[in-house]
Amino acid sequence: MTDVAITLLALLAGCVSLEVYFALRAPLGYQDEHGFHLGSETPECAEDCPGGPIL
């Protein structure tokens, strides 16, 4: 019974350490730089585009 508990604890610790590792190595995305926005990303030239703003 103790072997099962130690095995489960080791698996949990391994998963947590992998998650922390990948979270630290992840590149910054659009949501990270400007805060999280629901919906699609707005193009930077929305006001300057020849066809008007894209909705």
PDB file of N, H, CA, C and O in Angstrom:
ATOM      1  N   MET A   1       0.822  -1.191   0.000  1.00  0.00           N
ATOM      2  CA  MET A   1       0.000   0.000   0.000  1.00  0.00           C
ATOM      3  C   MET A   1       0.869   1.259   0.000  1.00  0.00           C
ATOM      4  O   MET A   1       0.559   2.240  -0.675  1.00  0.00           O
ATOM      5  N   THR A   2       1.951   1.217   0.759  1.00  0.00           N
ATOM      6  H   THR A   2       2.203   0.420   1.308  1.00  0.00           H
ATOM      7  CA  THR A   2       2.857   2.362   0.812  1.00  0.00           C
ATOM      8  C   THR A   2       3.534   2.573  -0.535  1.00  0.00           C
ATOM      9  O   THR A   2       3.775   3.712  -0.935  1.00  0.00           O
ATOM     10  N   ASP A   3       3.843   1.487  -1.236  1.00  0.00           N
ATOM     11  H   ASP A   3       3.647   0.562  -0.911  1.00  0.00           H
ATOM     12  CA  ASP A   3       4.472   1.592  -2.552  1.00  0.00           C
ATOM     13  C   ASP A   3       3.561   2.326  -3.538  1.00  0.00           C
ATOM     14  O   ASP A   3       4.027   3.140  -4.336  1.00  0.00           O
ATOM     15  N   VAL A   4       2.281   2.037  -3.477  1.00  0.00           N
ATOM     16  H   VAL A   4       1.903   1.376  -2.829  1.00  0.00           H
ATOM     17  CA  VAL A   4       1.319   2.690  -4.368  1.00  0.00           C
ATOM     18  C   VAL A   4       1.237   4.179  -4.055  1.00  0.00           C
ATOM     19  O   VAL A   4       1.188   5.005  -4.967  1.00  0.00           O
ATOM     20  N   ALA A   5       1.221   4.521  -2.787  1.00  0.00           N
ATOM     21  H   ALA A   5       1.260   3.851  -2.046  1.00  0.00           H
ATOM     22  CA  ALA A   5       1.145   5.926  -2.399  1.00  0.00           C
ATOM     23  C   ALA A   5       2.394   6.692  -2.827  1.00  0.00           C
ATOM     24  O   ALA A   5       2.300   7.825  -3.297  1.00  0.00           O
ATOM     25  N   ILE A   6       3.557   6.078  -2.664  1.00  0.00           N
ATOM     26  H   ILE A   6       3.633   5.157  -2.282  1.00  0.00           H
ATOM     27  CA  ILE A   6       4.803   6.727  -3.069  1.00  0.00           C
ATOM     28  C   ILE A   6       4.870   6.871  -4.587  1.00  0.00           C
ATOM     29  O   ILE A   6       5.350   7.887  -5.089  1.00  0.00           O
ATOM     30  N   THR A   7       4.398   5.871  -5.318  1.00  0.00           N
ATOM     31  H   THR A   7       4.009   5.045  -4.910  1.00  0.00           H
ATOM     32  CA  THR A   7       4.380   5.934  -6.777  1.00  0.00           C
ATOM     33  C   THR A   7       3.466   7.049  -7.261  1.00  0.00           C
ATOM     34  O   THR A   7       3.834   7.813  -8.153  1.00  0.00           O
ATOM     35  N   LEU A   8       2.282   7.147  -6.681  1.00  0.00           N
ATOM     36  H   LEU A   8       1.982   6.527  -5.956  1.00  0.00           H
ATOM     37  CA  LEU A   8       1.350   8.212  -7.063  1.00  0.00           C
ATOM     38  C   LEU A   8       1.901   9.595  -6.719  1.00  0.00           C
ATOM     39  O   LEU A   8       1.726  10.542  -7.486  1.00  0.00           O
ATOM     40  N   LEU A   9       2.551   9.712  -5.589  1.00  0.00           N
ATOM     41  H   LEU A   9       2.693   8.942  -4.966  1.00  0.00           H
ATOM     42  CA  LEU A   9       3.162  10.977  -5.196  1.00  0.00           C
ATOM     43  C   LEU A   9       4.290  11.362  -6.151  1.00  0.00           C
ATOM     44  O   LEU A   9       4.435  12.535  -6.495  1.00  0.00           O
ATOM     45  N   ALA A  10       5.085  10.393  -6.581  1.00  0.00           N
ATOM     46  H   ALA A  10       4.968   9.440  -6.302  1.00  0.00           H
ATOM     47  CA  ALA A  10       6.167  10.657  -7.533  1.00  0.00           C
ATOM     48  C   ALA A  10       5.614  11.077  -8.890  1.00  0.00           C
ATOM     49  O   ALA A  10       6.156  11.985  -9.521  1.00  0.00           O
ATOM     50  N   LEU A  11       4.549  10.433  -9.347  1.00  0.00           N
ATOM     51  H   LEU A  11       4.109   9.695  -8.835  1.00  0.00           H
ATOM     52  CA  LEU A  11       3.916  10.827 -10.608  1.00  0.00           C
ATOM     53  C   LEU A  11       3.350  12.240 -10.526  1.00  0.00           C
ATOM     54  O   LEU A  11       3.500  13.026 -11.462  1.00  0.00           O
ATOM     55  N   LEU A  12       2.708  12.559  -9.428  1.00  0.00           N
ATOM     56  H   LEU A  12       2.586  11.921  -8.668  1.00  0.00           H
ATOM     57  CA  LEU A  12       2.156  13.897  -9.239  1.00  0.00           C
ATOM     58  C   LEU A  12       3.260  14.955  -9.213  1.00  0.00           C
ATOM     59  O   LEU A  12       3.127  16.013  -9.828  1.00  0.00           O
ATOM     60  N   ALA A  13       4.336  14.666  -8.507  1.00  0.00           N
ATOM     61  H   ALA A  13       4.444  13.806  -8.008  1.00  0.00           H
ATOM     62  CA  ALA A  13       5.463  15.607  -8.449  1.00  0.00           C
ATOM     63  C   ALA A  13       6.090  15.788  -9.823  1.00  0.00           C
ATOM     64  O   ALA A  13       6.472  16.900 -10.187  1.00  0.00           O
ATOM     65  N   GLY A  14       6.199  14.717 -10.582  1.00  0.00           N
ATOM     66  H   GLY A  14       5.889  13.813 -10.287  1.00  0.00           H
ATOM     67  CA  GLY A  14       6.744  14.813 -11.942  1.00  0.00           C
ATOM     68  C   GLY A  14       5.870  15.653 -12.847  1.00  0.00           C
ATOM     69  O   GLY A  14       6.377  16.459 -13.628  1.00  0.00           O
ATOM     70  N   CYS A  15       4.563  15.475 -12.754  1.00  0.00           N
ATOM     71  H   CYS A  15       4.151  14.820 -12.121  1.00  0.00           H
ATOM     72  CA  CYS A  15       3.640  16.273 -13.579  1.00  0.00           C
ATOM     73  C   CYS A  15       3.706  17.744 -13.203  1.00  0.00           C
ATOM     74  O   CYS A  15       3.701  18.607 -14.080  1.00  0.00           O
ATOM     75  N   VAL A  16       3.765  18.035 -11.929  1.00  0.00           N
ATOM     76  H   VAL A  16       3.769  17.333 -11.217  1.00  0.00           H
ATOM     77  CA  VAL A  16       3.837  19.435 -11.491  1.00  0.00           C
ATOM     78  C   VAL A  16       5.140  20.076 -11.947  1.00  0.00           C
ATOM     79  O   VAL A  16       5.143  21.222 -12.396  1.00  0.00           O
ATOM     80  N   SER A  17       6.244  19.351 -11.838  1.00  0.00           N
ATOM     81  H   SER A  17       6.242  18.419 -11.474  1.00  0.00           H
ATOM     82  CA  SER A  17       7.524  19.927 -12.245  1.00  0.00           C
ATOM     83  C   SER A  17       7.567  20.142 -13.761  1.00  0.00           C
ATOM     84  O   SER A  17       8.139  21.132 -14.216  1.00  0.00           O
ATOM     85  N   LEU A  18       6.979  19.242 -14.550  1.00  0.00           N
ATOM     86  H   LEU A  18       6.514  18.437 -14.180  1.00  0.00           H
ATOM     87  CA  LEU A  18       6.906  19.454 -15.994  1.00  0.00           C
ATOM     88  C   LEU A  18       6.045  20.667 -16.337  1.00  0.00           C
ATOM     89  O   LEU A  18       6.392  21.447 -17.223  1.00  0.00           O
ATOM     90  N   GLU A  19       4.944  20.820 -15.648  1.00  0.00           N
ATOM     91  H   GLU A  19       4.662  20.186 -14.928  1.00  0.00           H
ATOM     92  CA  GLU A  19       4.065  21.958 -15.910  1.00  0.00           C
ATOM     93  C   GLU A  19       4.761  23.279 -15.580  1.00  0.00           C
ATOM     94  O   GLU A  19       4.637  24.247 -16.330  1.00  0.00           O
ATOM     95  N   VAL A  20       5.482  23.323 -14.480  1.00  0.00           N
ATOM     96  H   VAL A  20       5.584  22.537 -13.871  1.00  0.00           H
ATOM     97  CA  VAL A  20       6.222  24.540 -14.116  1.00  0.00           C
ATOM     98  C   VAL A  20       7.313  24.815 -15.140  1.00  0.00           C
ATOM     99  O   VAL A  20       7.510  25.963 -15.537  1.00  0.00           O
ATOM    100  N   TYR A  21       8.020  23.785 -15.569  1.00  0.00           N
ATOM    101  H   TYR A  21       7.859  22.852 -15.246  1.00  0.00           H
ATOM    102  CA  TYR A  21       9.087  23.944 -16.557  1.00  0.00           C
ATOM    103  C   TYR A  21       8.542  24.523 -17.859  1.00  0.00           C
ATOM    104  O   TYR A  21       9.106  25.479 -18.391  1.00  0.00           O
ATOM    105  N   PHE A  22       7.460  23.960 -18.375  1.00  0.00           N
ATOM    106  H   PHE A  22       7.002  23.184 -17.942  1.00  0.00           H
ATOM    107  CA  PHE A  22       6.907  24.446 -19.637  1.00  0.00           C
ATOM    108  C   PHE A  22       6.267  25.823 -19.490  1.00  0.00           C
ATOM    109  O   PHE A  22       6.267  26.602 -20.443  1.00  0.00           O
ATOM    110  N   ALA A  23       5.731  26.132 -18.336  1.00  0.00           N
ATOM    111  H   ALA A  23       5.730  25.499 -17.561  1.00  0.00           H
ATOM    112  CA  ALA A  23       5.163  27.466 -18.124  1.00  0.00           C
ATOM    113  C   ALA A  23       6.261  28.529 -18.114  1.00  0.00           C
ATOM    114  O   ALA A  23       6.049  29.639 -18.601  1.00  0.00           O
ATOM    115  N   LEU A  24       7.419  28.204 -17.569  1.00  0.00           N
ATOM    116  H   LEU A  24       7.591  27.302 -17.173  1.00  0.00           H
ATOM    117  CA  LEU A  24       8.525  29.157 -17.550  1.00  0.00           C
ATOM    118  C   LEU A  24       9.167  29.319 -18.925  1.00  0.00           C
ATOM    119  O   LEU A  24       9.698  30.387 -19.232  1.00  0.00           O
ATOM    120  N   ARG A  25       9.128  28.277 -19.759  1.00  0.00           N
ATOM    121  H   ARG A  25       8.697  27.410 -19.510  1.00  0.00           H
ATOM    122  CA  ARG A  25       9.760  28.322 -21.072  1.00  0.00           C
ATOM    123  C   ARG A  25       8.833  28.829 -22.165  1.00  0.00           C
ATOM    124  O   ARG A  25       9.288  29.023 -23.293  1.00  0.00           O
ATOM    125  N   ALA A  26       7.558  29.052 -21.884  1.00  0.00           N
ATOM    126  H   ALA A  26       7.189  28.894 -20.968  1.00  0.00           H
ATOM    127  CA  ALA A  26       6.600  29.462 -22.904  1.00  0.00           C
ATOM    128  C   ALA A  26       6.892  30.890 -23.359  1.00  0.00           C
ATOM    129  O   ALA A  26       7.198  31.749 -22.532  1.00  0.00           O
ATOM    130  N   PRO A  27       6.801  31.154 -24.665  1.00  0.00           N
ATOM    131  CA  PRO A  27       7.012  32.514 -25.158  1.00  0.00           C
ATOM    132  C   PRO A  27       5.823  33.399 -24.811  1.00  0.00           C
ATOM    133  O   PRO A  27       4.713  32.915 -24.592  1.00  0.00           O
ATOM    134  N   LEU A  28       6.071  34.693 -24.766  1.00  0.00           N
ATOM    135  H   LEU A  28       6.973  35.086 -24.944  1.00  0.00           H
ATOM    136  CA  LEU A  28       4.978  35.623 -24.523  1.00  0.00           C
ATOM    137  C   LEU A  28       4.081  35.680 -25.747  1.00  0.00           C
ATOM    138  O   LEU A  28       4.569  35.731 -26.876  1.00  0.00           O
ATOM    139  N   GLY A  29       2.804  35.673 -25.535  1.00  0.00           N
ATOM    140  H   GLY A  29       2.407  35.631 -24.618  1.00  0.00           H
ATOM    141  CA  GLY A  29       1.853  35.765 -26.627  1.00  0.00           C
ATOM    142  C   GLY A  29       1.131  37.100 -26.597  1.00  0.00           C
ATOM    143  O   GLY A  29       1.420  37.962 -25.766  1.00  0.00           O
ATOM    144  N   TYR A  30       0.206  37.256 -27.495  1.00  0.00           N
ATOM    145  H   TYR A  30      -0.029  36.556 -28.170  1.00  0.00           H
ATOM    146  CA  TYR A  30      -0.559  38.497 -27.595  1.00  0.00           C
ATOM    147  C   TYR A  30      -1.291  38.779 -26.281  1.00  0.00           C
ATOM    148  O   TYR A  30      -1.301  39.915 -25.808  1.00  0.00           O
ATOM    149  N   GLN A  31      -1.899  37.754 -25.696  1.00  0.00           N
ATOM    150  H   GLN A  31      -1.891  36.831 -26.081  1.00  0.00           H
ATOM    151  CA  GLN A  31      -2.656  37.949 -24.471  1.00  0.00           C
ATOM    152  C   GLN A  31      -1.747  38.330 -23.309  1.00  0.00           C
ATOM    153  O   GLN A  31      -2.170  39.078 -22.427  1.00  0.00           O
ATOM    154  N   ASP A  32      -0.516  37.841 -23.283  1.00  0.00           N
ATOM    155  H   ASP A  32      -0.172  37.234 -23.999  1.00  0.00           H
ATOM    156  CA  ASP A  32       0.399  38.140 -22.194  1.00  0.00           C
ATOM    157  C   ASP A  32       0.877  39.587 -22.239  1.00  0.00           C
ATOM    158  O   ASP A  32       1.060  40.207 -21.192  1.00  0.00           O
ATOM    159  N   GLU A  33       1.082  40.135 -23.444  1.00  0.00           N
ATOM    160  H   GLU A  33       0.933  39.631 -24.294  1.00  0.00           H
ATOM    161  CA  GLU A  33       1.619  41.483 -23.578  1.00  0.00           C
ATOM    162  C   GLU A  33       0.563  42.560 -23.330  1.00  0.00           C
ATOM    163  O   GLU A  33       0.877  43.617 -22.783  1.00  0.00           O
ATOM    164  N   HIS A  34      -0.673  42.304 -23.724  1.00  0.00           N
ATOM    165  H   HIS A  34      -0.928  41.445 -24.168  1.00  0.00           H
ATOM    166  CA  HIS A  34      -1.714  43.335 -23.664  1.00  0.00           C
ATOM    167  C   HIS A  34      -2.876  42.975 -22.752  1.00  0.00           C
ATOM    168  O   HIS A  34      -3.894  43.666 -22.769  1.00  0.00           O
ATOM    169  N   GLY A  35      -2.763  41.944 -21.975  1.00  0.00           N
ATOM    170  H   GLY A  35      -1.935  41.383 -21.961  1.00  0.00           H
ATOM    171  CA  GLY A  35      -3.877  41.489 -21.152  1.00  0.00           C
ATOM    172  C   GLY A  35      -4.755  40.553 -21.953  1.00  0.00           C
ATOM    173  O   GLY A  35      -4.707  40.562 -23.183  1.00  0.00           O
ATOM    174  N   PHE A  36      -5.544  39.756 -21.288  1.00  0.00           N
ATOM    175  H   PHE A  36      -5.582  39.749 -20.289  1.00  0.00           H
ATOM    176  CA  PHE A  36      -6.360  38.755 -21.966  1.00  0.00           C
ATOM    177  C   PHE A  36      -7.608  39.395 -22.553  1.00  0.00           C
ATOM    178  O   PHE A  36      -8.337  40.105 -21.859  1.00  0.00           O
ATOM    179  N   HIS A  37      -7.852  39.138 -23.840  1.00  0.00           N
ATOM    180  H   HIS A  37      -7.260  38.561 -24.403  1.00  0.00           H
ATOM    181  CA  HIS A  37      -9.029  39.658 -24.522  1.00  0.00           C
ATOM    182  C   HIS A  37      -9.802  38.497 -25.130  1.00  0.00           C
ATOM    183  O   HIS A  37      -9.222  37.636 -25.793  1.00  0.00           O
ATOM    184  N   LEU A  38     -11.090  38.475 -24.906  1.00  0.00           N
ATOM    185  H   LEU A  38     -11.561  39.173 -24.367  1.00  0.00           H
ATOM    186  CA  LEU A  38     -11.917  37.458 -25.543  1.00  0.00           C
ATOM    187  C   LEU A  38     -12.164  37.865 -26.987  1.00  0.00           C
ATOM    188  O   LEU A  38     -12.307  39.052 -27.280  1.00  0.00           O
ATOM    189  N   GLY A  39     -12.216  36.920 -27.869  1.00  0.00           N
ATOM    190  H   GLY A  39     -12.100  35.955 -27.631  1.00  0.00           H
ATOM    191  CA  GLY A  39     -12.452  37.213 -29.278  1.00  0.00           C
ATOM    192  C   GLY A  39     -11.158  37.181 -30.071  1.00  0.00           C
ATOM    193  O   GLY A  39     -10.121  36.730 -29.585  1.00  0.00           O
ATOM    194  N   SER A  40     -11.241  37.673 -31.309  1.00  0.00           N
ATOM    195  H   SER A  40     -12.084  38.040 -31.703  1.00  0.00           H
ATOM    196  CA  SER A  40     -10.083  37.614 -32.190  1.00  0.00           C
ATOM    197  C   SER A  40      -9.167  38.810 -31.987  1.00  0.00           C
ATOM    198  O   SER A  40      -9.554  39.831 -31.417  1.00  0.00           O
ATOM    199  N   GLU A  41      -7.953  38.654 -32.465  1.00  0.00           N
ATOM    200  H   GLU A  41      -7.639  37.825 -32.928  1.00  0.00           H
ATOM    201  CA  GLU A  41      -6.948  39.697 -32.351  1.00  0.00           C
ATOM    202  C   GLU A  41      -7.231  40.791 -33.387  1.00  0.00           C
ATOM    203  O   GLU A  41      -7.444  40.487 -34.561  1.00  0.00           O
ATOM    204  N   THR A  42      -7.234  42.051 -32.966  1.00  0.00           N
ATOM    205  H   THR A  42      -7.060  42.298 -32.013  1.00  0.00           H
ATOM    206  CA  THR A  42      -7.477  43.171 -33.862  1.00  0.00           C
ATOM    207  C   THR A  42      -6.184  43.534 -34.574  1.00  0.00           C
ATOM    208  O   THR A  42      -5.145  43.661 -33.927  1.00  0.00           O
ATOM    209  N   PRO A  43      -6.224  43.705 -35.905  1.00  0.00           N
ATOM    210  CA  PRO A  43      -5.000  44.102 -36.598  1.00  0.00           C
ATOM    211  C   PRO A  43      -4.566  45.509 -36.189  1.00  0.00           C
ATOM    212  O   PRO A  43      -5.399  46.347 -35.843  1.00  0.00           O
ATOM    213  N   GLU A  44      -3.264  45.760 -36.230  1.00  0.00           N
ATOM    214  H   GLU A  44      -2.588  45.079 -36.511  1.00  0.00           H
ATOM    215  CA  GLU A  44      -2.747  47.058 -35.801  1.00  0.00           C
ATOM    216  C   GLU A  44      -3.164  48.182 -36.740  1.00  0.00           C
ATOM    217  O   GLU A  44      -3.261  49.332 -36.314  1.00  0.00           O
ATOM    218  N   CYS A  45      -3.411  47.872 -38.001  1.00  0.00           N
ATOM    219  H   CYS A  45      -3.332  46.937 -38.347  1.00  0.00           H
ATOM    220  CA  CYS A  45      -3.753  48.917 -38.971  1.00  0.00           C
ATOM    221  C   CYS A  45      -5.263  49.047 -39.153  1.00  0.00           C
ATOM    222  O   CYS A  45      -5.709  49.422 -40.237  1.00  0.00           O
ATOM    223  N   ALA A  46      -6.052  48.753 -38.143  1.00  0.00           N
ATOM    224  H   ALA A  46      -5.690  48.449 -37.262  1.00  0.00           H
ATOM    225  CA  ALA A  46      -7.510  48.760 -38.292  1.00  0.00           C
ATOM    226  C   ALA A  46      -8.033  50.116 -38.748  1.00  0.00           C
ATOM    227  O   ALA A  46      -8.946  50.171 -39.571  1.00  0.00           O
ATOM    228  N   GLU A  47      -7.477  51.207 -38.235  1.00  0.00           N
ATOM    229  H   GLU A  47      -6.735  51.162 -37.566  1.00  0.00           H
ATOM    230  CA  GLU A  47      -7.954  52.530 -38.625  1.00  0.00           C
ATOM    231  C   GLU A  47      -7.336  52.980 -39.945  1.00  0.00           C
ATOM    232  O   GLU A  47      -7.947  53.770 -40.666  1.00  0.00           O
ATOM    233  N   ASP A  48      -6.141  52.499 -40.279  1.00  0.00           N
ATOM    234  H   ASP A  48      -5.645  51.857 -39.693  1.00  0.00           H
ATOM    235  CA  ASP A  48      -5.411  52.971 -41.449  1.00  0.00           C
ATOM    236  C   ASP A  48      -5.614  52.078 -42.670  1.00  0.00           C
ATOM    237  O   ASP A  48      -5.106  52.401 -43.744  1.00  0.00           O
ATOM    238  N   CYS A  49      -6.329  50.985 -42.544  1.00  0.00           N
ATOM    239  H   CYS A  49      -6.742  50.723 -41.672  1.00  0.00           H
ATOM    240  CA  CYS A  49      -6.514  50.087 -43.688  1.00  0.00           C
ATOM    241  C   CYS A  49      -7.323  50.775 -44.761  1.00  0.00           C
ATOM    242  O   CYS A  49      -8.231  51.541 -44.438  1.00  0.00           O
ATOM    243  N   PRO A  50      -7.026  50.531 -46.044  1.00  0.00           N
ATOM    244  CA  PRO A  50      -7.728  51.200 -47.142  1.00  0.00           C
ATOM    245  C   PRO A  50      -9.234  50.913 -47.165  1.00  0.00           C
ATOM    246  O   PRO A  50     -10.015  51.781 -47.555  1.00  0.00           O
ATOM    247  N   GLY A  51      -9.638  49.746 -46.766  1.00  0.00           N
ATOM    248  H   GLY A  51      -9.003  49.041 -46.450  1.00  0.00           H
ATOM    249  CA  GLY A  51     -11.057  49.391 -46.814  1.00  0.00           C
ATOM    250  C   GLY A  51     -11.815  49.794 -45.563  1.00  0.00           C
ATOM    251  O   GLY A  51     -12.981  49.425 -45.418  1.00  0.00           O
ATOM    252  N   GLY A  52     -11.211  50.520 -44.672  1.00  0.00           N
ATOM    253  H   GLY A  52     -10.264  50.819 -44.789  1.00  0.00           H
ATOM    254  CA  GLY A  52     -11.849  50.895 -43.414  1.00  0.00           C
ATOM    255  C   GLY A  52     -11.542  49.864 -42.347  1.00  0.00           C
ATOM    256  O   GLY A  52     -10.831  48.892 -42.602  1.00  0.00           O
ATOM    257  N   PRO A  53     -12.076  50.073 -41.151  1.00  0.00           N
ATOM    258  CA  PRO A  53     -11.799  49.134 -40.061  1.00  0.00           C
ATOM    259  C   PRO A  53     -12.423  47.769 -40.332  1.00  0.00           C
ATOM    260  O   PRO A  53     -13.512  47.669 -40.898  1.00  0.00           O
ATOM    261  N   ILE A  54     -11.725  46.737 -39.925  1.00  0.00           N
ATOM    262  H   ILE A  54     -10.841  46.818 -39.466  1.00  0.00           H
ATOM    263  CA  ILE A  54     -12.221  45.368 -40.071  1.00  0.00           C
ATOM    264  C   ILE A  54     -12.971  45.006 -38.799  1.00  0.00           C
ATOM    265  O   ILE A  54     -12.425  45.103 -37.700  1.00  0.00           O
ATOM    266  N   LEU A  55     -14.204  44.594 -38.949  1.00  0.00           N
ATOM    267  H   LEU A  55     -14.647  44.515 -39.842  1.00  0.00           H
ATOM    268  CA  LEU A  55     -15.015  44.262 -37.776  1.00  0.00           C
ATOM    269  C   LEU A  55     -15.058  42.791 -37.574  1.00  0.00           C
ATOM    270  O   LEU A  55     -15.694  42.315 -36.634  1.00  0.00           O
TER     271      LEU A  55
END
